[in-house]
Amino acid sequence: METQNVELCIDGFRYFYRVYPNPESNFAPFVLISGSFQSIETWKKHAEWLNQFAPVIVFDAPGVGLSDPLPAHYGLDFLANSLLKVLEMEGVSLVNLLGVSYGTVVAYSFARLYPHKVNRMILSGIMAEIPTDQAENIQKSIALLQEGKKGDFVDSVLQFLICQDEQKPVAKRRSVKRVLKSTVSKAATDDLKKYEQNMLRSIMLSPLDLTDSPDVPTLVFTGEHDTCTAPRRCLEFAEALSKGIYTTVQDADHLSHYEQFLTVVGLAADFFLELPLEALEGCTPVEYFDKHLPIEIAA
């Protein structure tokens, strides 16, 4: 089905989304939220596969993908409200959210502000806060960018996003690394500015508030060999949620959505369609954390 990008504007910043309709589906739309060096275009294969079950909206928040660069001082509430404007534009009252990497904080912030609009949520690669050592590495990569050392900057991004331990099996490691290196190397000036401002925003943020997490079933996952948002930090995030669920994708790192395409889209579809997750191959055993369940006390 032919689709086209829709342009919106908030506070003078242009941003874009694309809708994949499915008028025969009774399920709430799946909303895919892009991360760094991703865009509406990079999600095309995922959106088309998921579209067989429900309408799909692919969202480039301000500062991401096709959208205008966004200065770092604009916070997460601003990004969440830009998504709200999309839903209002489409007349959608309830959605299933899927945020990846940088897109996870946009998804989580939206769910905290508007929990009544979120049916289910998936967060692929999230931490409550960026550890000090990673913040320092991000600052170093930004410095390389500002100094015009493009080759060193590209290498720093690859080291940050891709597992460097060759002893740990990662599917399609070489091809994904080659594509990512090409994407970052050929990034336009605007795209590099987006990375700079988004990463500055990330390290400036206060830790995400988990004390009153939205009462929404939320699946947290990443690749089992993720060195960017480590599995243990994703697990900690899931454990703190009101209705957290956790797993990892086998033979994958932070870029599991590219390395293990069928596993990731299958996991997303099963979760949003409220099907059992245990039957899906390619994932570690699923763990559930529900604060509403009574705690059994041993006699």
N, C-alpha and C positions, 0 to 999 in steps of 0.2 A: 504493500500500500504506500502511495506517495505521501511523504511528509515534508514539512518545511519548518524552518526556524521562526520563532516568534520573538520579537524584540520588545522589551519593556524598559522603563527608565525609573530610577529611584535616586533622589537627590542629585540629579544630573548625570548619573552613571548608567550607561546602557548595559543591559544584560539580556541573556537569551535562554530559551528553552525550546524543546521539540516534543511534539505529542505523537505517539503511535496509537491511534484509536483502536478500540475493540468493542463495538457496540453490542456484540452478542454476550459479552462477559458480565456477570453479576458481581465480580470482585472489585474492591476498591483499587484505584490505579496504583501501579508501582512507580515510585519516584526515585530515579537514580541521580545521586548528587556527586558531581565530579570532584576530583582532587587535583593536586599539582601536576602540571604537564599532561592533563587530561582535558577532554572537551566533549561536547555533544557528539562529535564525529568519532571519537575513540570508543564510544559506548554503543555504536550502531549494531554490532554483532550481538551484544548482550541484550539490547533493547528488542531487536527483532526476534530473538529466541524467547524472551519472556512475554512478548506481545501475544503469543498464542493463548495465554491464560487470562490476560487482563490488559486494559489500557496502560501504556507506559509513558511517563513524562521524564525526559532527560533534562537536567537543570544545570546550567553553568551560572553559578552565583556571581555576583559582582566580584571582579578580581580573578576569575577563573575562566579558562578555556577561551571561548569567543568573546567573552564580556570585557568591559573596560577595566584597566588596572584600578585597584582600590587602595587608597592610602591606609597604612597599618593602624591608624588610630580609630578607624571604624570597627566597631566591635561585633560580637556574635549576634546580638539582638538585631542589629541592622541587617545582617545576612539572613537571619530567620524571617524577618519581616519582608525581605525581598522574595522569599519562597511563598509566604502567605499571599503576596500580591499575584503570584502565578496561579495559585489555587482559586483565588477570587476571580481571576480572569477566565479560568476554565469552568467555573461554577462547580468546583469539587469541594465537598465538605469533609471527606474522609480519605486518607491515603495510607499506603504502606511505604515506609521510607527505607532506602538503602544508601548509606553514606560510605564512601571509601576513602581511607587515609585522611587528608585534610577535610574531605567532605563529611567525615563522621562528626566533627564538632558542630558543623552547620545542622546536621540532622538532629543531634542530641539537643542543641539549643532550641530548635524549633519544637521538639517534643516537650521540652520543659515549659515553654511559653504557651503552647497550644496542644496539650495532651488529648483534648477531646477531638482533635482532627487527625490523630494518628491511631490506626488500627494495630499495626505491628511495625517493628523497626529492626533493621540490621545495621550493625556497625562493624565494618571490616577494617581492623587495624586502628585501635584507639587506646589512648592513655589518659588518665585524669590530669596529668601534667607532664611536660617534657623534662626528663632528667637533666641535671646540670651538665653532664658530659656531652649529651646530645645537643643541648642549647649552645655549648661552646663550639661544637662542630658546625652547627648551622651558621653561627656568627662568622666562623672562618670561611665557609662557602660564600657567604654574602660579601665578605671582604675581597675574596678572589674575584667575584663578579664586578665589584666596584673598581678594582684595580685593573680590570680588563684582561685578566688571565683566564681566558675562556676555556682552554684545554684543562687547566688544573681545576677549574670550577666544575666542568663536566665530570671529571674523575671523582670529585668529592660527592656529587649527586649520586653517581653509580654506587660508590662505596656505602652511602647512606641508605639507599633503597634496596640493594641487592646483597644477599648473603655471599660473603667472600670465601667461606670455607668450602673448598671443592670436595671435601670428604662427606658433606651433607648433601643428599640427593635433592635436586631441584629440577623439576620437569622444564624442558625448553629453556634452560638457563642461558645457553649461548644466544639463541634467537631473540629472547626477550631482552637480554643485555644489549644486543646489537641494535634492536629497534629503539630502546630507550636512549642509547648513546646517540643515535642519529637524531632522535626527536629533540634532545637537549642541545646538541651541537648546532642544529639548524633553527633553534628557537629565535623568533624575532625579538627585537628590542622590547616591545610591549610585553611579550611573554616572560622575558627575564625580569622585567619590572614587577610583573605580577608575582613571580616566585619570591623576589626580594621582599615585597610588602606583605605577602601572605606568611612567609616564614618569620618576619619581624613581629607580625601580629601573634603568631603561635607562641613565640618565646616571651612576649609581653603579657600574655593572658594569665589571669589568676587560675589556679587549679579548678577544673570543672566541678560544680557543686553536685555531690552525690548524696547529700543528706536528705534530700526530698526529691528523689528521682521520679520521673513520670510513671504512672501506673499503667505501663504499656509493655506487653511481652517483647523482650528485646534480645535478639541473638547477637552475640559478640564472637567474632572469629578472626583468625588470620592464618597465614601459613605457618606450619610447625617450625620452620627455620627462619622466621622473620627476625631480623636484627634491627629493624627500624622501630616498630612497635612490638616489643618482645611478647611472646605468648603469655608469660607470667603476668605482665602488666595488663594485658587484655583480660586475663582470668580475674585479676583483682578488680577490674572495672565491672565485669559481669557479676561477681559476688556481691558488689555493693548496690546493685540495682534492685528495684522493687520486684521485678519479674525478669531476672537475668537468666540467660541460657548461653552456654559456651561450648565451642569445639575448635579444632584446628584442621586445616586442610593439609593432607599429607603430601610430601614431596613438593613443597612450595615455600616461598618466603613472603615478603610484604606484597609482592605482585601476583598473588595467587589467582586473581581474577583473569590474568593473562596466561599464567603457567598451567592452571588447571581449570580451563574454561567450563567444561561440562559439569565438573563437581561443584563449582561456585554457582552457576546459574541453576543447577538442580537443587542445591541447598537453599537458594533464595526462593525459588518457586515452591518447594515443599513447605518452607516456613510460612510464607505469605498465604498459601492455600490451606494452611493448618493441617498438613499431612505429617505422619510420623517421620522424624529425622533419622531414626536409628537404621532405617532400611537403606540409606544412601551410602554408597561405597566411596572411599577416598577421604573420609574424615575420621578423626579420633573419636572415642566415645563421647557422646553428648552429656553435658552436666547441666543440671537445673538448680536455680537458686530463686526461691519464691518466699519473700518475707511475709506473705499472707498465710502461709501454711503453718499450722500449729507445730511447735517444737516438742518432740517426744523426750521425756525425761526418764532416764533409766531408774528402775526401782532400786 
